[in-house]
Amino acid sequence: FESYDHLGETNWSLLVQAVNHWHEPTAALMRPFRELPDWRIDDLMISFSVPGGGVGPHLDQYDVFIIQGTGRRRWRVGEKLQMKQHCPHPDLLQVDPFEAIIDEELEPGDILYIPPGFPHEGYALENAMNYSVGFRAPNTRELISGFADYVLQRELGGNYYSDPDVPPRAHPADVLPQEMDKLREMMLELINQPEHFKQW
């Protein structure tokens, strides 16, 4: 897009992810976090909001530091409780309104740390720019999917299942425990090869 004039002067936000990959002066904000390994750092996201702008109550499943750049923004953080979730966008896990345990107005230079799983929401009190440093916290599904992609791309794991002495069973549809163990061992053997796991 070339203009956002049609959006009006209130109640909207523009989010831009991975700005540290494309803008060196902004990437400098990552320097205080360089004690942490690269694989645990996700990206630096910029949020520009007009008065009232925000994305509503939501959850992140990773640590995030929110740096107030320009303007003022009010942030509310709730307790880490089981909450009803809905997902209007694949990258945004929203929750129902919550009771705040932190309710603060951030001014330029302020930093707010939000641990994983704590509901939070922020809305601009005036034109405001925020910088969010997000940390990567992969779940098991993502790890398995990522390693599977690595295996497929390199055509690893070409050994076929073999059982010359097929044991008898009560029903043809049964999969015997020892067969499941052998299938599991085939998969674990690939994961447990240090050279492949380290390279991935």
N, C-alpha and C positions, 0 to 999 in steps of 0.2 A: 504494500500500500504506500501511497505517497502523502496522505493526509488523514488526520483523525478528527477534523473539524466537525464532521457529521455526527460524531458521538456525543457532542455537547460538552458542557463544562463541569459536570458532576457525575459521580457514580460509575466510573469505569477505570480499569487498570490495563496496562500493557506489560506483559512478562516476556523477557528475552533470556533464554537459557544459554549456558556455555560461553558467556561473553569473554571470559578469561582466555579462551582459545583464539579470539580474533582481535582483541584490543589490549595492547601491551600495558598502557597506563592503568587500566582497570585490573589487569592480572596482578598488578603490584599489591592489591588488597589481599592476595593469597599468601604473601610472604610470611606473615605471623603464624601461619598454619603449616609451614614447611617442615616442622619437626615430625609431622605425621607422614606415613608412607603414601606414595602416589596412588596405590591401589585402593586406599580408603577415602580419597578425596574425589568427589564427583565433579562439581562445577561451581561457578559463580553465576548466579542469576540476578538480573536487574529487574526491578519492578518500578514502573512509573505509574503514579496514581493521581487522579484529580480528587478534589474533596468528595468524601464518601466512597471513594473507590477501594475495592478489595475483592478477594475471591470467596469470602464467607468462611464459616467455621470449617476447619479441615484438619487432617492428620498427615504427618510424615512419618515414615518408618525408618528414619535415620536422624542423626544429629544435625542440627542446623544453627548457624550463627547469623543473626539478622543485624546488619549494620545500617544505621540511619544515615543516608547521604545528605539529602537536602529536604527541607520542609519538615513537617511534624506528622507523626502517625501514632494512632492509639493501638496498643496491642493488648489482647486478652488471652490468657492461657488458663486452661482448666486442668483438673486432675486426670491422671491416667486411669480411666475407668472403661468398662465395656460400654460401647456406644453404638447406636444405630448408625450405619454408614450407607451412603449412596454415592454413586460414581457418575456424575454428569459428563465427565471427561476422563479418558483413560489415565491421564497423568494427575488427576486430582481426586483425592479420597475425602469427600465432604462428610460432615457429621451434623447431627442436630444441634441446636443452640445448647450451651453449657453454662454452668456457674463458674465464674472466674476465680482463680486463686492468685493470679497476677493480673493487674489492670494498670498499665503504665502508658504514659505518653512519651514517645521517643523523640529526641531532638537530634540535630546533626552531630555525629560523633558517637552517639550512644550505640551500645551493642546489647542484644538480647540473645541468650542461649536457650534453645528449646530442645529437650531430650526427645528421643524417639517415642512415639505413641501418645504424646500429650496434645490434646486438641488445642487449637489456637486460631485466632483470627486477628487481622489488622486492617484498619481502614484509615485513609488519609484525612487529616484535618485541614489540609491545604495541599496545593501541588507538592508532591513528595516523591523522592527517589530512594529506594531501598536496595541494598546489596545483600543477597543471601548466599552464604557459603554452605553448601550441602555436602554431606559425607556419604560415601557409598557403603551400603550395608546389604549385600546380596542375600537372598533367601535360598533355600535348598533347591527349589524349582529352577531358579535362574542359574545356579551353579551346574546342575545336571544338564540343563539345556545348552549352556555355554560349552561344557566339556564335550557334549555330544556333537556340537557343531565342529569343534576342533578335530574330533575323531573322524567325522565324515569328510572334512576338507582334506585331511592327510591320508585318507583311505587306510586308517589303522583298524585293528581288530578284525583281521580277515580269517581268523580261525573259526571253523564250523563246529557246531555241537556234534558229539559222537557218542553213541551208546551201543556198542556191539552186542551186549547182553541185555536186551530190553526186559526188565522185570515184569512178571504178570501182575494184573490188577483186576479188581472186582468189576469195574466198568470201563469201557474204552475212553470215556471222557475224563477219567481221573488223571490228575498230574500228581505223581508220587512225591513225598517230601524230599527224597534223595535227588529226584530230578530237578526240583526247584532249587535245591542247594547247589547243584552243578551249574544251573543257569546263572544263579547269583554269583558263583565263583568266577564264571567267565567274564562277567561285567567288572567285578572287583579286581580281577587280575590286570585289566587294562588301566583302571584308575590307580592301582597300587604300583604301577611302574614309574619310579621317580623321574626318569628323563621326560616322559610324556607329561606328567602332571606339572612339573616345573616349567616346561616349555609353554604349556597352556597358560 
